[in-house]
Amino acid sequence: MIIREQRMEIEKKTLASWATLSANSLGRDREEELCPVRTCFARDRDRILHSNEFRRLKHKTQVFIAPKGDHFRERMTHTLEVMQIARSIARGLFLNEDLTEAIALGHDLGHTPFGHAGEAALNKLYPGGFEHNVQSLRVVERLARDGKGLNLTKEVRDGILNHRTAHHPFTPEGEIVRLSDKIAYVNHDIQDAIRAGRLREADLPAVCTKMLGNTSSHRISALVYDVITNSGEDGIRMSNEMNAVFSELRQYMFDNLYLSDENREEAMKGERLLTVLYEHYLEHPGSMPLLFEQIAEEEGRARAVCDYLAGMSDQYAIHDFESIHIPQSRLGFTGV
């Protein structure tokens, strides 16, 4: 028996009856020769991890745009923390960790530069509207590997598309990632906001710290344990009491950080920059890389420009703006 088949047998013997088994996967759009070592979900995880789109996440904003400091989160560290939390819950419930990891690693591949400010900008600019979860699916299906896509399994693609609050993945592993995303960003954004001097631990709602603890580690541990002990075949959930407290903490972060005047002021700079780039590439055919010019021919220029800008890192977008709109001297400066 080859290694992959041994792993599939182990899944059948050790995972919960309601887990998503790799042996029962709905498969890929294009058939491929099976890997002798990895299950289909483990293979999907590795494909995402080794993609260019995943690497670019390290230069995309989480909350703070261009923070001065090495310890602030960006989109990649957020993704890795979501993966860790989701894997802990999956392991506690005896669900499929490979599938959970793959969905978690891919859930934000379509996020824009400048975080949700960039998403808001493209949503206004692109006639079809823009949602980062939909773009994440487009990345793995259409844009990755120079337009070939990653050809992931249906279960992973569904989890990526449906990781937002109002959506409902069809696997329990997808539901875990959907909930872990919120657990991760609320807690690490508290840490970053305290580090930036924007919040104080003492300012957090007392009912939240009383139930969850005074550190990020305590809060995450409490939330993870609550999800494990209150979930089952009928759904992935927190207890009613924990959900109420967590919802209050999340709302506190929206009121005092995400929607604050200071955060909005920086976000508007990112929105304006992307707006200028969007208009530039609409007006200059042939100015984008070949893949996106091909998309422009097949699906329209607006679609191609949206794809191109969404894939940029913060640094690349700023550099691109400067190279297009700021005069570049070709002479050495010698003074007056």
ZADO-1210 file (C-alpha; in nm, 4 decimals, padded with zeros to 6 digits):
<atoms>
<atom x="00.0000" y="00.0000" z="00.0000" code="MET" pos="1"/>
<atom x="00.1474" y="00.3397" z="-00.0987" code="ILE" pos="2"/>
<atom x="00.1855" y="00.6155" z="00.1611" code="ILE" pos="3"/>
<atom x="-00.1139" y="00.8185" z="00.0412" code="ARG" pos="4"/>
<atom x="-00.3411" y="00.5169" z="00.0769" code="GLU" pos="5"/>
<atom x="-00.2060" y="00.4531" z="00.4272" code="GLN" pos="6"/>
<atom x="-00.2868" y="00.8124" z="00.5221" code="ARG" pos="7"/>
<atom x="-00.6386" y="00.7739" z="00.3859" code="MET" pos="8"/>
<atom x="-00.6879" y="00.4582" z="00.5919" code="GLU" pos="9"/>
<atom x="-00.5656" y="00.6394" z="00.9022" code="ILE" pos="10"/>
<atom x="-00.8217" y="00.9146" z="00.8351" code="GLU" pos="11"/>
<atom x="-01.1027" y="00.6592" z="00.8192" code="LYS" pos="12"/>
<atom x="-00.9958" y="00.4990" z="01.1474" code="LYS" pos="13"/>
<atom x="-00.9122" y="00.8073" z="01.3524" code="THR" pos="14"/>
<atom x="-01.1255" y="01.1013" z="01.2363" code="LEU" pos="15"/>
<atom x="-01.4789" y="01.1762" z="01.3522" code="ALA" pos="16"/>
<atom x="-01.7663" y="01.0225" z="01.1591" code="SER" pos="17"/>
<atom x="-01.8612" y="01.3695" z="01.0332" code="TRP" pos="18"/>
<atom x="-01.5108" y="01.4697" z="00.9217" code="ALA" pos="19"/>
<atom x="-01.4394" y="01.5322" z="00.5530" code="THR" pos="20"/>
<atom x="-01.2304" y="01.2381" z="00.4350" code="LEU" pos="21"/>
<atom x="-00.9866" y="01.2855" z="00.1495" code="SER" pos="22"/>
<atom x="-01.1120" y="00.9549" z="00.0069" code="ALA" pos="23"/>
<atom x="-01.4548" y="01.1158" z="-00.0370" code="ASN" pos="24"/>
<atom x="-01.3367" y="01.4384" z="-00.1971" code="SER" pos="25"/>
<atom x="-01.5484" y="01.5788" z="-00.4785" code="LEU" pos="26"/>
<atom x="-01.2240" y="01.6180" z="-00.6714" code="GLY" pos="27"/>
<atom x="-01.0705" y="01.8766" z="-00.9029" code="ARG" pos="28"/>
<atom x="-01.1978" y="02.0390" z="-01.2210" code="ASP" pos="29"/>
<atom x="-00.9070" y="01.8839" z="-01.4120" code="ARG" pos="30"/>
<atom x="-00.8050" y="01.5272" z="-01.3359" code="GLU" pos="31"/>
<atom x="-00.4421" y="01.4710" z="-01.2332" code="GLU" pos="32"/>
<atom x="-00.2173" y="01.1807" z="-01.1528" code="GLU" pos="33"/>
<atom x="-00.2410" y="01.1183" z="-00.7775" code="LEU" pos="34"/>
<atom x="00.0522" y="01.1925" z="-00.5484" code="CYS" pos="35"/>
<atom x="00.2055" y="00.8761" z="-00.3972" code="PRO" pos="36"/>
<atom x="00.2663" y="01.0504" z="-00.0621" code="VAL" pos="37"/>
<atom x="00.0076" y="01.3249" z="-00.0045" code="ARG" pos="38"/>
<atom x="-00.3694" y="01.3144" z="00.0129" code="THR" pos="39"/>
<atom x="-00.5554" y="01.5559" z="-00.2155" code="CYS" pos="40"/>
<atom x="-00.6073" y="01.8076" z="00.0663" code="PHE" pos="41"/>
<atom x="-00.2436" y="01.7952" z="00.1775" code="ALA" pos="42"/>
<atom x="-00.1441" y="01.8545" z="-00.1817" code="ARG" pos="43"/>
<atom x="-00.3744" y="02.1582" z="-00.2012" code="ASP" pos="44"/>
<atom x="-00.2197" y="02.2978" z="00.1154" code="ARG" pos="45"/>
<atom x="00.1292" y="02.2664" z="-00.0314" code="ASP" pos="46"/>
<atom x="00.0291" y="02.4241" z="-00.3614" code="ARG" pos="47"/>
<atom x="-00.1054" y="02.7311" z="-00.1838" code="ILE" pos="48"/>
<atom x="00.1951" y="02.7560" z="00.0471" code="LEU" pos="49"/>
<atom x="00.4406" y="02.7509" z="-00.2452" code="HIS" pos="50"/>
<atom x="00.2503" y="02.9981" z="-00.4630" code="SER" pos="51"/>
<atom x="00.3649" y="03.3497" z="-00.5500" code="ASN" pos="52"/>
<atom x="00.0303" y="03.4814" z="-00.4290" code="GLU" pos="53"/>
<atom x="00.0918" y="03.3430" z="-00.0810" code="PHE" pos="54"/>
<atom x="00.4387" y="03.4987" z="-00.0638" code="ARG" pos="55"/>
<atom x="00.3001" y="03.8400" z="-00.1543" code="ARG" pos="56"/>
<atom x="00.0827" y="03.8340" z="00.1584" code="LEU" pos="57"/>
<atom x="00.3901" y="03.9250" z="00.3654" code="LYS" pos="58"/>
<atom x="00.3787" y="04.2761" z="00.2147" code="HIS" pos="59"/>
<atom x="00.0035" y="04.3367" z="00.2398" code="LYS" pos="60"/>
<atom x="-00.1608" y="04.5386" z="00.5172" code="THR" pos="61"/>
<atom x="-00.3544" y="04.3695" z="00.7948" code="GLN" pos="62"/>
<atom x="-00.4749" y="04.6785" z="00.9878" code="VAL" pos="63"/>
<atom x="-00.1908" y="04.9302" z="01.0119" code="PHE" pos="64"/>
<atom x="-00.0613" y="05.0630" z="00.6810" code="ILE" pos="65"/>
<atom x="00.3215" y="05.0744" z="00.6609" code="ALA" pos="66"/>
<atom x="00.3769" y="05.0312" z="01.0376" code="PRO" pos="67"/>
<atom x="00.7157" y="05.1235" z="01.1795" code="LYS" pos="68"/>
<atom x="00.8201" y="04.8118" z="01.3668" code="GLY" pos="69"/>
<atom x="00.9014" y="04.4481" z="01.3043" code="ASP" pos="70"/>
<atom x="00.6280" y="04.2950" z="01.5191" code="HIS" pos="71"/>
<atom x="00.3098" y="04.4273" z="01.3598" code="PHE" pos="72"/>
<atom x="00.1002" y="04.1767" z="01.1695" code="ARG" pos="73"/>
<atom x="00.0621" y="04.1784" z="00.7955" code="GLU" pos="74"/>
<atom x="-00.1644" y="03.9594" z="00.5881" code="ARG" pos="75"/>
<atom x="00.0710" y="03.6592" z="00.5929" code="MET" pos="76"/>
<atom x="00.1130" y="03.6502" z="00.9714" code="THR" pos="77"/>
<atom x="-00.2638" y="03.6863" z="01.0039" code="HIS" pos="78"/>
<atom x="-00.3078" y="03.3897" z="00.7697" code="THR" pos="79"/>
<atom x="-00.0627" y="03.1758" z="00.9662" code="LEU" pos="80"/>
<atom x="-00.2381" y="03.2586" z="01.2944" code="GLU" pos="81"/>
<atom x="-00.5748" y="03.1679" z="01.1423" code="VAL" pos="82"/>
<atom x="-00.4223" y="02.8376" z="01.0312" code="MET" pos="83"/>
<atom x="-00.2853" y="02.7623" z="01.3782" code="GLN" pos="84"/>
<atom x="-00.6146" y="02.8382" z="01.5536" code="ILE" pos="85"/>
<atom x="-00.8153" y="02.6446" z="01.2959" code="ALA" pos="86"/>
<atom x="-00.5842" y="02.3461" z="01.3186" code="ARG" pos="87"/>
<atom x="-00.6140" y="02.3388" z="01.6986" code="SER" pos="88"/>
<atom x="-00.9930" y="02.3309" z="01.6721" code="ILE" pos="89"/>
<atom x="-00.9873" y="02.0672" z="01.3967" code="ALA" pos="90"/>
<atom x="-00.7548" y="01.8485" z="01.6007" code="ARG" pos="91"/>
<atom x="-00.9724" y="01.8851" z="01.9096" code="GLY" pos="92"/>
<atom x="-01.2783" y="01.7769" z="01.7122" code="LEU" pos="93"/>
<atom x="-01.0953" y="01.4995" z="01.5195" code="PHE" pos="94"/>
<atom x="-01.1667" y="01.6666" z="01.1861" code="LEU" pos="95"/>
<atom x="-00.9428" y="01.6840" z="00.8788" code="ASN" pos="96"/>
<atom x="-00.6399" y="01.9002" z="00.9601" code="GLU" pos="97"/>
<atom x="-00.5005" y="01.8954" z="00.6056" code="ASP" pos="98"/>
<atom x="-00.8245" y="02.0351" z="00.4632" code="LEU" pos="99"/>
<atom x="-00.8485" y="02.2904" z="00.7423" code="THR" pos="100"/>
<atom x="-00.4926" y="02.4113" z="00.6809" code="GLU" pos="101"/>
<atom x="-00.5437" y="02.4382" z="00.3051" code="ALA" pos="102"/>
<atom x="-00.8553" y="02.6535" z="00.3425" code="ILE" pos="103"/>
<atom x="-00.6896" y="02.8730" z="00.6058" code="ALA" pos="104"/>
<atom x="-00.3764" y="02.9301" z="00.3966" code="LEU" pos="105"/>
<atom x="-00.5824" y="03.0235" z="00.0909" code="GLY" pos="106"/>
<atom x="-00.8607" y="03.2287" z="00.2455" code="HIS" pos="107"/>
<atom x="-00.6990" y="03.5732" z="00.1950" code="ASP" pos="108"/>
<atom x="-00.5013" y="03.5202" z="-00.1274" code="LEU" pos="109"/>
<atom x="-00.7268" y="03.7700" z="-00.3033" code="GLY" pos="110"/>
<atom x="-00.6874" y="04.0468" z="-00.0501" code="HIS" pos="111"/>
<atom x="-00.5840" y="04.3834" z="-00.1864" code="THR" pos="112"/>
<atom x="-00.2948" y="04.6092" z="-00.0898" code="PRO" pos="113"/>
<atom x="-00.3816" y="04.8425" z="00.2008" code="PHE" pos="114"/>
<atom x="-00.6172" y="04.5920" z="00.3613" code="GLY" pos="115"/>
<atom x="-00.9900" y="04.6621" z="00.3670" code="HIS" pos="116"/>
<atom x="-00.9253" y="05.0150" z="00.2394" code="ALA" pos="117"/>
<atom x="-00.8021" y="04.8640" z="-00.0860" code="GLY" pos="118"/>
<atom x="-01.1008" y="04.6315" z="-00.0945" code="GLU" pos="119"/>
<atom x="-01.3365" y="04.9271" z="-00.0500" code="ALA" pos="120"/>
<atom x="-01.1597" y="05.1177" z="-00.3286" code="ALA" pos="121"/>
<atom x="-01.1873" y="04.8345" z="-00.5820" code="LEU" pos="122"/>
<atom x="-01.5461" y="04.7696" z="-00.4798" code="ASN" pos="123"/>
<atom x="-01.6284" y="05.1290" z="-00.5802" code="LYS" pos="124"/>
<atom x="-01.4169" y="05.1284" z="-00.8956" code="LEU" pos="125"/>
<atom x="-01.4830" y="04.7906" z="-01.0557" code="TYR" pos="126"/>
<atom x="-01.8323" y="04.7762" z="-01.2128" code="PRO" pos="127"/>
<atom x="-01.8841" y="04.4173" z="-01.0951" code="GLY" pos="128"/>
<atom x="-01.7992" y="04.5034" z="-00.7350" code="GLY" pos="129"/>
<atom x="-01.5158" y="04.3505" z="-00.5369" code="PHE" pos="130"/>
<atom x="-01.5048" y="04.1092" z="-00.2423" code="GLU" pos="131"/>
<atom x="-01.1740" y="03.9652" z="-00.1289" code="HIS" pos="132"/>
<atom x="-01.3170" y="03.6160" z="-00.0722" code="ASN" pos="133"/>
<atom x="-01.4455" y="03.6028" z="-00.4293" code="VAL" pos="134"/>
<atom x="-01.1090" y="03.7300" z="-00.5509" code="GLN" pos="135"/>
<atom x="-00.9305" y="03.4637" z="-00.3447" code="SER" pos="136"/>
<atom x="-01.1273" y="03.2001" z="-00.5330" code="LEU" pos="137"/>
<atom x="-01.0417" y="03.3710" z="-00.8626" code="ARG" pos="138"/>
<atom x="-00.6727" y="03.3627" z="-00.7694" code="VAL" pos="139"/>
<atom x="-00.6672" y="02.9857" z="-00.7199" code="VAL" pos="140"/>
<atom x="-00.8945" y="02.9126" z="-01.0174" code="GLU" pos="141"/>
<atom x="-00.7757" y="03.1630" z="-01.2786" code="ARG" pos="142"/>
<atom x="-00.4754" y="03.3792" z="-01.1877" code="LEU" pos="143"/>
<atom x="-00.2163" y="03.1634" z="-01.0085" code="ALA" pos="144"/>
<atom x="00.0578" y="02.9842" z="-01.2031" code="ARG" pos="145"/>
<atom x="00.0553" y="03.2448" z="-01.4815" code="ASP" pos="146"/>
<atom x="-00.3131" y="03.1999" z="-01.5508" code="GLY" pos="147"/>
<atom x="-00.3349" y="02.8225" z="-01.5161" code="LYS" pos="148"/>
<atom x="-00.4769" y="02.8237" z="-01.1621" code="GLY" pos="149"/>
<atom x="-00.3912" y="02.5784" z="-00.8859" code="LEU" pos="150"/>
<atom x="-00.6650" y="02.3250" z="-00.9737" code="ASN" pos="151"/>
<atom x="-00.7626" y="02.2750" z="-00.6090" code="LEU" pos="152"/>
<atom x="-01.0280" y="02.0383" z="-00.4796" code="THR" pos="153"/>
<atom x="-01.3861" y="02.1597" z="-00.4553" code="LYS" pos="154"/>
<atom x="-01.3814" y="02.1401" z="-00.0734" code="GLU" pos="155"/>
<atom x="-01.0864" y="02.3800" z="-00.0462" code="VAL" pos="156"/>
<atom x="-01.2302" y="02.6212" z="-00.3015" code="ARG" pos="157"/>
<atom x="-01.5649" y="02.6244" z="-00.1219" code="ASP" pos="158"/>
<atom x="-01.3972" y="02.7004" z="00.2112" code="GLY" pos="159"/>
<atom x="-01.1962" y="02.9852" z="00.0586" code="ILE" pos="160"/>
<atom x="-01.5048" y="03.1402" z="-00.1016" code="LEU" pos="161"/>
<atom x="-01.7240" y="03.1071" z="00.2061" code="ASN" pos="162"/>
<atom x="-01.4922" y="03.2131" z="00.4890" code="HIS" pos="163"/>
<atom x="-01.6721" y="03.5425" z="00.5553" code="ARG" pos="164"/>
<atom x="-01.9238" y="03.5806" z="00.8387" code="THR" pos="165"/>
<atom x="-02.2426" y="03.5719" z="00.6311" code="ALA" pos="166"/>
<atom x="-02.1363" y="03.2673" z="00.4275" code="HIS" pos="167"/>
<atom x="-02.1709" y="02.8955" z="00.5001" code="HIS" pos="168"/>
<atom x="-01.9091" y="02.6438" z="00.3795" code="PRO" pos="169"/>
<atom x="-02.0382" y="02.2928" z="00.3152" code="PHE" pos="170"/>
<atom x="-01.7630" y="02.1226" z="00.5199" code="THR" pos="171"/>
<atom x="-01.7121" y="02.1471" z="00.8964" code="PRO" pos="172"/>
<atom x="-01.3459" y="02.2255" z="00.8272" code="GLU" pos="173"/>
<atom x="-01.4543" y="02.5284" z="00.6260" code="GLY" pos="174"/>
<atom x="-01.6777" y="02.6388" z="00.9142" code="GLU" pos="175"/>
<atom x="-01.3785" y="02.6136" z="01.1474" code="ILE" pos="176"/>
<atom x="-01.1726" y="02.8487" z="00.9289" code="VAL" pos="177"/>
<atom x="-01.4648" y="03.0909" z="00.9022" code="ARG" pos="178"/>
<atom x="-01.4783" y="03.1200" z="01.2817" code="LEU" pos="179"/>
<atom x="-01.1011" y="03.1061" z="01.3342" code="SER" pos="180"/>
<atom x="-01.0542" y="03.4055" z="01.1035" code="ASP" pos="181"/>
<atom x="-01.2522" y="03.6258" z="01.3441" code="LYS" pos="182"/>
<atom x="-01.0852" y="03.4820" z="01.6542" code="ILE" pos="183"/>
<atom x="-00.7442" y="03.5523" z="01.5029" code="ALA" pos="184"/>
<atom x="-00.7933" y="03.9072" z="01.3790" code="TYR" pos="185"/>
<atom x="-00.9747" y="04.0383" z="01.6856" code="VAL" pos="186"/>
<atom x="-00.7036" y="03.9118" z="01.9177" code="ASN" pos="187"/>
<atom x="-00.3941" y="03.9982" z="01.7176" code="HIS" pos="188"/>
<atom x="-00.5369" y="04.3388" z="01.6273" code="ASP" pos="189"/>
<atom x="-00.5750" y="04.4110" z="01.9982" code="ILE" pos="190"/>
<atom x="-00.2071" y="04.3293" z="02.0443" code="GLN" pos="191"/>
<atom x="-00.1030" y="04.5484" z="01.7526" code="ASP" pos="192"/>
<atom x="-00.3241" y="04.8371" z="01.8616" code="ALA" pos="193"/>
<atom x="-00.1735" y="04.8277" z="02.2121" code="ILE" pos="194"/>
<atom x="00.1762" y="04.8165" z="02.0626" code="ARG" pos="195"/>
<atom x="00.0898" y="05.1189" z="01.8464" code="ALA" pos="196"/>
<atom x="-00.0454" y="05.3127" z="02.1435" code="GLY" pos="197"/>
<atom x="-00.3963" y="05.3193" z="02.0004" code="ARG" pos="198"/>
<atom x="-00.5553" y="05.1084" z="02.2746" code="LEU" pos="199"/>
<atom x="-00.4780" y="05.0044" z="02.6303" code="ARG" pos="200"/>
<atom x="-00.5457" y="04.6627" z="02.7796" code="GLU" pos="201"/>
<atom x="-00.7312" y="04.8374" z="03.0628" code="ALA" pos="202"/>
<atom x="-00.9711" y="04.9936" z="02.8111" code="ASP" pos="203"/>
<atom x="-01.1109" y="04.6606" z="02.6900" code="LEU" pos="204"/>
<atom x="-01.4649" y="04.5824" z="02.8126" code="PRO" pos="205"/>
<atom x="-01.4419" y="04.4434" z="03.1655" code="ALA" pos="206"/>
<atom x="-01.6923" y="04.1653" z="03.0959" code="VAL" pos="207"/>
<atom x="-01.4660" y="04.0444" z="02.8118" code="CYS" pos="208"/>
<atom x="-01.1425" y="04.0387" z="03.0092" code="THR" pos="209"/>
<atom x="-01.3179" y="03.8731" z="03.3027" code="LYS" pos="210"/>
<atom x="-01.4339" y="03.5832" z="03.0890" code="MET" pos="211"/>
<atom x="-01.1512" y="03.5637" z="02.8353" code="LEU" pos="212"/>
<atom x="-00.8459" y="03.6829" z="03.0295" code="GLY" pos="213"/>
<atom x="-00.6011" y="03.9718" z="03.0020" code="ASN" pos="214"/>
<atom x="-00.3637" y="03.8388" z="02.7370" code="THR" pos="215"/>
<atom x="-00.3974" y="03.7333" z="02.3757" code="SER" pos="216"/>
<atom x="-00.2891" y="03.3809" z="02.4687" code="SER" pos="217"/>
<atom x="-00.5575" y="03.3491" z="02.7381" code="HIS" pos="218"/>
<atom x="-00.8276" y="03.4886" z="02.5116" code="ARG" pos="219"/>
<atom x="-00.7459" y="03.2580" z="02.2206" code="ILE" pos="220"/>
<atom x="-00.7184" y="02.9528" z="02.4473" code="SER" pos="221"/>
<atom x="-01.0558" y="03.0274" z="02.6049" code="ALA" pos="222"/>
<atom x="-01.2238" y="03.0756" z="02.2668" code="LEU" pos="223"/>
<atom x="-01.0688" y="02.7656" z="02.1103" code="VAL" pos="224"/>
<atom x="-01.1670" y="02.5465" z="02.4068" code="TYR" pos="225"/>
<atom x="-01.5209" y="02.6854" z="02.4005" code="ASP" pos="226"/>
<atom x="-01.5601" y="02.6110" z="02.0286" code="VAL" pos="227"/>
<atom x="-01.4310" y="02.2555" z="02.0701" code="ILE" pos="228"/>
<atom x="-01.6599" y="02.1782" z="02.3629" code="THR" pos="229"/>
<atom x="-01.9714" y="02.3273" z="02.1993" code="ASN" pos="230"/>
<atom x="-01.9349" y="02.2004" z="01.8424" code="SER" pos="231"/>
<atom x="-02.0461" y="01.8762" z="01.6869" code="GLY" pos="232"/>
<atom x="-02.1982" y="01.7179" z="01.3815" code="GLU" pos="233"/>
<atom x="-02.4780" y="01.9748" z="01.3907" code="ASP" pos="234"/>
<atom x="-02.2400" y="02.2699" z="01.3595" code="GLY" pos="235"/>
<atom x="-01.9230" y="02.4577" z="01.4574" code="ILE" pos="236"/>
<atom x="-02.0108" y="02.7168" z="01.7193" code="ARG" pos="237"/>
<atom x="-01.9327" y="02.8964" z="02.0426" code="MET" pos="238"/>
<atom x="-02.1551" y="02.8725" z="02.3476" code="SER" pos="239"/>
<atom x="-02.4209" y="03.1442" z="02.3662" code="ASN" pos="240"/>
<atom x="-02.2420" y="03.3107" z="02.6574" code="GLU" pos="241"/>
<atom x="-01.9029" y="03.3080" z="02.4859" code="MET" pos="242"/>
<atom x="-02.0500" y="03.4267" z="02.1577" code="ASN" pos="243"/>
<atom x="-02.2103" y="03.7251" z="02.3330" code="ALA" pos="244"/>
<atom x="-01.8831" y="03.8230" z="02.5010" code="VAL" pos="245"/>
<atom x="-01.6780" y="03.7750" z="02.1849" code="PHE" pos="246"/>
<atom x="-01.9297" y="03.9775" z="01.9823" code="SER" pos="247"/>
<atom x="-01.8987" y="04.2622" z="02.2329" code="GLU" pos="248"/>
<atom x="-01.5188" y="04.2520" z="02.2068" code="LEU" pos="249"/>
<atom x="-01.5367" y="04.2478" z="01.8266" code="ARG" pos="250"/>
<atom x="-01.7765" y="04.5444" z="01.8244" code="GLN" pos="251"/>
<atom x="-01.5425" y="04.7316" z="02.0588" code="TYR" pos="252"/>
<atom x="-01.2629" y="04.6868" z="01.8035" code="MET" pos="253"/>
<atom x="-01.4794" y="04.8203" z="01.5224" code="PHE" pos="254"/>
<atom x="-01.5841" y="05.1234" z="01.7258" code="ASP" pos="255"/>
<atom x="-01.2399" y="05.2073" z="01.8635" code="ASN" pos="256"/>
<atom x="-00.9952" y="05.0922" z="01.5965" code="LEU" pos="257"/>
<atom x="-01.1239" y="04.9748" z="01.2579" code="TYR" pos="258"/>
<atom x="-01.3681" y="05.2650" z="01.2098" code="LEU" pos="259"/>
<atom x="-01.1745" y="05.5272" z="01.4048" code="SER" pos="260"/>
<atom x="-01.0965" y="05.8652" z="01.2455" code="ASP" pos="261"/>
<atom x="-00.7217" y="05.7998" z="01.2634" code="GLU" pos="262"/>
<atom x="-00.7500" y="05.4650" z="01.0878" code="ASN" pos="263"/>
<atom x="-00.9878" y="05.6081" z="00.8304" code="ARG" pos="264"/>
<atom x="-00.7491" y="05.8916" z="00.7456" code="GLU" pos="265"/>
<atom x="-00.4704" y="05.6469" z="00.6562" code="GLU" pos="266"/>
<atom x="-00.7127" y="05.4218" z="00.4728" code="ALA" pos="267"/>
<atom x="-00.8231" y="05.7080" z="00.2495" code="MET" pos="268"/>
<atom x="-00.4642" y="05.7512" z="00.1288" code="LYS" pos="269"/>
<atom x="-00.4586" y="05.3896" z="00.0136" code="GLY" pos="270"/>
<atom x="-00.7976" y="05.4291" z="-00.1549" code="GLU" pos="271"/>
<atom x="-00.6836" y="05.7387" z="-00.3444" code="ARG" pos="272"/>
<atom x="-00.3621" y="05.5699" z="-00.4581" code="LEU" pos="273"/>
<atom x="-00.5473" y="05.2672" z="-00.5974" code="LEU" pos="274"/>
<atom x="-00.8011" y="05.4940" z="-00.7645" code="THR" pos="275"/>
<atom x="-00.5239" y="05.6748" z="-00.9526" code="VAL" pos="276"/>
<atom x="-00.3630" y="05.3450" z="-01.0571" code="LEU" pos="277"/>
<atom x="-00.6971" y="05.2012" z="-01.1668" code="TYR" pos="278"/>
<atom x="-00.7673" y="05.4983" z="-01.3920" code="GLU" pos="279"/>
<atom x="-00.4131" y="05.4896" z="-01.5320" code="HIS" pos="280"/>
<atom x="-00.4280" y="05.1236" z="-01.6378" code="TYR" pos="281"/>
<atom x="-00.7749" y="05.1631" z="-01.7842" code="LEU" pos="282"/>
<atom x="-00.6421" y="05.4394" z="-02.0072" code="GLU" pos="283"/>
<atom x="-00.3146" y="05.2738" z="-02.1123" code="HIS" pos="284"/>
<atom x="-00.3600" y="04.9464" z="-02.3052" code="PRO" pos="285"/>
<atom x="-00.0496" y="04.7321" z="-02.3164" code="GLY" pos="286"/>
<atom x="00.0859" y="04.8686" z="-01.9879" code="SER" pos="287"/>
<atom x="00.0191" y="04.5615" z="-01.7725" code="MET" pos="288"/>
<atom x="00.1984" y="04.2244" z="-01.7704" code="PRO" pos="289"/>
<atom x="00.1024" y="03.9817" z="-02.0461" code="LEU" pos="290"/>
<atom x="-00.1368" y="03.7711" z="-01.8360" code="LEU" pos="291"/>
<atom x="-00.3512" y="04.0721" z="-01.7510" code="PHE" pos="292"/>
<atom x="-00.3490" y="04.2035" z="-02.1075" code="GLU" pos="293"/>
<atom x="-00.4791" y="03.8613" z="-02.2131" code="GLN" pos="294"/>
<atom x="-00.7518" y="03.8828" z="-01.9469" code="ILE" pos="295"/>
<atom x="-00.8377" y="04.2303" z="-02.0779" code="ALA" pos="296"/>
<atom x="-00.8970" y="04.0830" z="-02.4248" code="GLU" pos="297"/>
<atom x="-01.1023" y="03.7911" z="-02.2921" code="GLU" pos="298"/>
<atom x="-01.2966" y="03.9450" z="-02.0029" code="GLU" pos="299"/>
<atom x="-01.2682" y="04.3205" z="-02.0436" code="GLY" pos="300"/>
<atom x="-01.0101" y="04.5755" z="-01.9376" code="ARG" pos="301"/>
<atom x="-01.1815" y="04.6641" z="-01.6089" code="ALA" pos="302"/>
<atom x="-01.1648" y="04.2995" z="-01.4982" code="ARG" pos="303"/>
<atom x="-00.7959" y="04.2785" z="-01.5829" code="ALA" pos="304"/>
<atom x="-00.7074" y="04.6039" z="-01.4054" code="VAL" pos="305"/>
<atom x="-00.8966" y="04.4901" z="-01.0964" code="CYS" pos="306"/>
<atom x="-00.7068" y="04.1585" z="-01.0958" code="ASP" pos="307"/>
<atom x="-00.3731" y="04.3328" z="-01.1444" code="TYR" pos="308"/>
<atom x="-00.4220" y="04.5858" z="-00.8644" code="LEU" pos="309"/>
<atom x="-00.5659" y="04.3305" z="-00.6212" code="ALA" pos="310"/>
<atom x="-00.2532" y="04.1188" z="-00.6592" code="GLY" pos="311"/>
<atom x="-00.0127" y="04.4001" z="-00.5766" code="MET" pos="312"/>
<atom x="00.1624" y="04.4254" z="-00.2417" code="SER" pos="313"/>
<atom x="00.1515" y="04.7592" z="-00.0584" code="ASP" pos="314"/>
<atom x="00.5125" y="04.8266" z="-00.1520" code="GLN" pos="315"/>
<atom x="00.4625" y="04.7443" z="-00.5187" code="TYR" pos="316"/>
<atom x="00.1531" y="04.9650" z="-00.5440" code="ALA" pos="317"/>
<atom x="00.3395" y="05.2587" z="-00.3894" code="ILE" pos="318"/>
<atom x="00.6417" y="05.2024" z="-00.6153" code="HIS" pos="319"/>
<atom x="00.4166" y="05.1735" z="-00.9207" code="ASP" pos="320"/>
<atom x="00.2398" y="05.4963" z="-00.8314" code="PHE" pos="321"/>
<atom x="00.5698" y="05.6770" z="-00.7861" code="GLU" pos="322"/>
<atom x="00.7153" y="05.5496" z="-01.1123" code="SER" pos="323"/>
<atom x="00.4072" y="05.6642" z="-01.3051" code="ILE" pos="324"/>
<atom x="00.3221" y="05.9941" z="-01.1374" code="HIS" pos="325"/>
<atom x="00.6390" y="06.1287" z="-00.9748" code="ILE" pos="326"/>
<atom x="00.9128" y="06.2734" z="-01.2002" code="PRO" pos="327"/>
<atom x="01.2217" y="06.0531" z="-01.2061" code="GLN" pos="328"/>
<atom x="01.5481" y="06.2473" z="-01.2377" code="SER" pos="329"/>
<atom x="01.8128" y="06.0913" z="-01.4651" code="ARG" pos="330"/>
<atom x="02.0843" y="06.3294" z="-01.3451" code="LEU" pos="331"/>
<atom x="02.2964" y="06.3284" z="-01.0315" code="GLY" pos="332"/>
<atom x="02.2170" y="06.6023" z="-00.7780" code="PHE" pos="333"/>
<atom x="02.5143" y="06.8365" z="-00.7264" code="THR" pos="334"/>
<atom x="02.3545" y="07.1183" z="-00.5277" code="GLY" pos="335"/>
<atom x="02.3088" y="07.4820" z="-00.6283" code="VAL" pos="336"/>
</atoms>
